[in-house]
Amino acid sequence: MSDHETEQVLCVPTMLFHEIGWFQGFQTETGPYLRTLLDPAHSQYLPRHQVETDPSWKQLIPYCIFECQGEIFSYQRGESGGESRLKSLRSIGIGGHISTEDQQNTPDAVYATGMRREIEEEIEIGTTWTESLVGLINDDESDVGRVHLGVVHLFRLDAPKVLPREESIKNTGFAPPAEFINRLDEFETWSQICLKNLFGDNGE
């Protein structure tokens, strides 16, 4: 993982997000947001240590969920994880920041490159899969959420084969989402939002 002191991460002005249409929680209409927010004319790379406490910027974060035969992959964040404010909480999302190391010749490839890099750093997928973009997360009610905007991708796996590559990913496994919904308080806020909107009474 990149050094947080020197890492430059992809950000957009929070004011721009508000101009497109502020929301709290989950948004399924991703098109109007991503057309603008992923446009290099509107985004900027800034020092991660600076923007982690600056709510005038939103860091764009791919948040990838893995499903197989109706069950969802989850894990517990260990002490060595990158985001100290989420330690020991459970999560159903894999992902992280898009950084300058993801820059390619074509600007539209940067986001996809960063998402793949984050997945490959954190887990090993031992099966075939399909992927779809399913929504956005904004949570201005928490310190972490206030400076991030989540882009949610659902990976449908042909077999439940996901193994951790980082020590910070512990107690992994697949289980029915209803089991997680009954224990929401164990999960980080973004996972709670996804569980309720994608797999709860508000979801599919």
Beta strands, then each sheet from edge to edge (+ up, - down):
strand 1: 8-13
strand 2: 25-27
strand 3: 44-47
strand 4: 57-68
strand 5: 71-77
strand 6: 90-91
strand 7: 123-125
strand 8: 129-138
strand 9: 148-157
strand 10: 162-164
strand 11: 169-175
sheet 1: 2+ 8- 9+ 4+ 1- 3+
sheet 2: 2+ 8- 9+ 4+ 5- 6+
sheet 3: 2+ 8- 9+ 4+ 5- 11+
sheet 4: 7+ 10-
end
